[in-house]
């Protein structure tokens, strides 16, 4: 038995146009092998209740096991992406025996064998995943890693799952002689969307093992991002490796002028430390106060004339912040550049205003 429903709603940022919808999938044809985890909902707005917002959800081990089972059962691009992506998160403290035990229970409930790497080799679905990789994932990610990068890592994931190998623990990138504030730990989701520093792009690239084209002090350099640390003087540093020379470097975040995620993959030489859970928050205060000073970005407003009749819809790109005026309600964005002159990866915008 299963049921599917959609709930449309009218939000404050979208007074007109098609309703955004919440999709509900309800089923009894599933087993919950582990107790749900109670997690805090990330809600960085002023109407957050005093006690916060909590919700029951799958624990990490159940999510991991469920994704492996789904990959074996239906073999879709997003399942392959999720399995490898979850495996890479070293800070989540993978409990391999518990994940395997949970997977065995789920497979028994579905009356299917526990998958191994042989499950995925020499099957026609492999070609289907590769063929649909771009079609099913490109619109969901700022930059799309290659299919080969994820497929070639899957044997390591499955060998680790079945206890054949241990997961290698890499050392942190060398920090040199910089005096680091060891009490500060940068988490994964950036709240710095409205600053000139593209921390979220850099974090995404690190999690997906993609190089970043960093614009710093008037020149570009291709880097492998590894870690964000705060010095005792209050400056936040990005620790990275120059991709072409393998040289370790550090960059002051407040001096970064731009960053673009590339499709150039890299194999990590050190531990990726840019993905622990929680929000990145670097408040803007004066130097010497122990925090970083972020410059305010310049917001470019459209100078186009208001049409003589009918509404004008203002569509904003969620990645670069550019706004576009349109006579028809269409949030699909054309290819455009951000304020640094780089091609922006935003493909779908949001309605932020309606002018009459």
Buried (B, 14 or more C-beta within 10 A) or exposed (E): EEEEEEEEEEEEEBEEBEEBEEEEEEEEEEEEBBEEBEBEEEEEEEEEEEEEEEEEEBBBBBBBBBBBBBBBBEBBBBBBBBBBBBBBBBBBEBBBEBBBBBBBBBBEEBEEEBBBBEBBEEEEEBEEBBEBBEEBBEEEEBBBBBBEBBBEBBBBBBBBBBEEEEBEEBEEBEBEEBEBBEEBEBBBBBBBEEBBBBBBBBBBBBBBBBBBBBBBEEEBBBBBBBBBBBBEEBBBBBBBBBBEEEEBBBBBBBEBBBBBBBEBBBEBEBBBBBBBBEEBEBEEEEEEEBBBBBEEEEEEEEEEEEEEEEBBBBBBBBBBBBBBBBEEBBBEBEEEEBBBEBEBBBBEBBBEBBEE
